[in-house]
Amino acid sequence: MLDDLTGRLLVRRSALQTLTGICCWNVFLSFAIIASGFITFGVFSVVWVFLNLGVFSPGVNAFRRYLHPWLETTAVILSASLGMWGGARFNLVLYDPGIIQPSVIILVLGLHGIAAMLETLEIRLTRG
């Protein structure tokens, strides 16, 4: 049901619009995971990973058929890890925001970008 809803919201006629929509959606979710992890001292990040990758997992067949779930899952795990780390060390991050390594954020953004490109390509190939 969630895939149908996000599919209707994100899939557009233009491949560039679809790519932008998927990438922005994934980056927004990662930002929400990180921010909520900071706010809840890492608790929500653990719950999100359990729900997203455990209960509502895309399934083994999606991982067999497509490459983009692997990249999105890696980005979600990195985002949740950053949220848990930041929540556990909130006082350090509050006094020195430079402690967060930009390379982790760049890696998450890059994984989401590549996953969005692959997903857009897969959508265009399957829908014609």
PEKAKA-V842059 format. One record per helix or strand. SS is the DSSP state (~ for helix, > for strand). FROM is the first residue (numbers start at 1). TO is the last residue. If there is no record, write none. Layout:
ss={SS	SS}
from={FROM	FROM}
to={TO	TO}
This chain:
ss={~	~	~	~	~	~	~	~}
from={2	15	43	60	68	90	97	102}
to={10	39	55	65	88	95	99	127}
